[in-house]
């Protein structure tokens, strides 16, 4: 039930989009702009809400599919993989002054 104190959203709220899965069943998602936590739901409908962390040390199928220098994020709870959004600047230069 919606809270009557708050108005309905007038603009569309961006959501992460599933773009595929790995052979082990791990979901691959495309991040929504400025997203910081996982938005996937489990079998019971409970929201994961794990933080998305930059993933540097990946191997196997992820390395073959995206290459060694890809900007990849992974949920710390459900281990879903998130690819960056094209609308945002890449965050690869975090140590630039």
Backbone torsions as a table, in degrees:
resi	resn	phi	psi	omega
1	UNK	NA	133.3	-179.4
2	UNK	-73.8	148.3	178.0
3	UNK	-79.5	121.3	-176.3
4	UNK	-69.5	-14.3	179.9
5	UNK	-74.9	-20.4	-176.8
6	UNK	-113.0	140.0	179.9
7	UNK	-77.9	156.9	175.8
8	UNK	-67.1	151.8	179.0
9	UNK	-65.9	133.6	-178.9
10	UNK	-95.9	-16.2	178.3
11	UNK	-117.9	155.2	179.9
12	UNK	-68.8	138.6	179.4
13	UNK	-94.7	121.0	-177.4
14	UNK	-67.0	140.8	179.7
15	UNK	-125.5	153.8	174.2
16	UNK	-68.6	143.3	-176.0
17	UNK	-115.0	133.4	177.8
18	UNK	-76.6	129.3	-178.8
19	UNK	-113.5	-4.7	177.6
20	UNK	162.2	-174.0	176.2
21	UNK	-139.9	156.0	174.1
22	UNK	-85.9	172.2	-178.0
23	UNK	-65.5	-24.5	178.9
24	UNK	-88.3	3.4	177.8
25	UNK	96.8	-1.9	178.7
26	UNK	-67.4	129.5	-179.2
27	UNK	-79.0	144.3	174.2
28	UNK	-113.3	122.9	-175.4
29	UNK	-120.7	153.9	172.0
30	UNK	-100.1	122.6	-176.0
31	UNK	-64.0	145.0	169.9
32	UNK	-81.6	158.6	-179.9
33	UNK	-58.4	132.1	175.1
34	UNK	63.4	20.2	178.8
35	UNK	-74.8	139.4	-179.2
36	UNK	-123.4	-12.7	-179.3
37	UNK	-134.8	157.7	-176.7
38	UNK	-71.1	139.1	-179.2
39	UNK	-112.9	15.1	-179.4
40	UNK	-78.5	152.7	177.2
41	UNK	-114.2	146.6	178.6
42	UNK	-85.0	-170.9	-177.1
43	UNK	-61.1	-31.3	-179.0
44	UNK	-84.1	-7.0	-178.2
45	UNK	91.1	9.2	-179.7
46	UNK	-83.1	133.9	-179.4
47	UNK	-71.4	134.0	-178.4
48	UNK	-69.2	-56.0	177.7
49	UNK	58.9	26.8	175.0
50	UNK	-75.6	150.1	179.5
51	UNK	-71.6	143.3	175.7
52	UNK	-90.2	120.4	-178.9
53	UNK	-112.1	144.0	176.0
54	UNK	-64.1	132.3	-176.0
55	UNK	-111.2	113.4	-176.6
56	UNK	-98.6	-36.8	-169.7
57	UNK	-106.4	74.2	178.9
58	UNK	-109.0	157.4	-179.7
59	UNK	-148.5	-173.7	176.1
60	UNK	66.7	-130.8	-174.6
61	UNK	-66.1	-34.5	179.7
62	UNK	-65.8	-42.8	178.6
63	UNK	-64.1	-42.7	178.8
64	UNK	-64.9	-37.4	-173.6
65	UNK	-80.1	-37.1	-173.0
66	UNK	-115.7	-11.8	178.1
67	UNK	90.9	169.0	-174.2
68	UNK	-75.7	-19.6	-175.0
69	UNK	-113.4	24.2	-177.8
70	UNK	-75.3	148.1	174.7
71	UNK	-91.0	104.3	-175.1
72	UNK	-125.7	139.0	176.9
73	UNK	-117.4	150.5	-180.0
74	UNK	-136.5	138.8	177.3
75	UNK	-70.2	133.9	-177.7
76	UNK	-76.9	-13.4	178.9
77	UNK	-98.8	-59.0	-174.1
78	UNK	-95.5	-5.3	176.8
79	UNK	66.2	20.7	174.8
80	UNK	-68.7	147.3	-178.5
81	UNK	-99.5	134.6	178.8
82	UNK	-119.6	131.1	174.8
83	UNK	-94.6	152.5	-177.6
84	UNK	-68.6	158.4	177.6
85	UNK	-87.2	137.5	-178.6
86	UNK	-69.3	-21.7	-177.9
87	UNK	-74.1	-20.0	-178.2
88	UNK	-98.6	156.4	173.6
89	UNK	-69.0	144.1	175.8
90	UNK	-63.3	145.5	-178.4
91	UNK	-102.4	30.2	-179.0
92	UNK	-79.7	-19.3	-178.2
93	UNK	-98.3	45.7	-175.5
94	UNK	-67.5	-22.8	-178.7
95	UNK	-99.2	7.8	177.1
96	UNK	-74.5	146.2	-178.9
97	UNK	-95.6	NA	NA
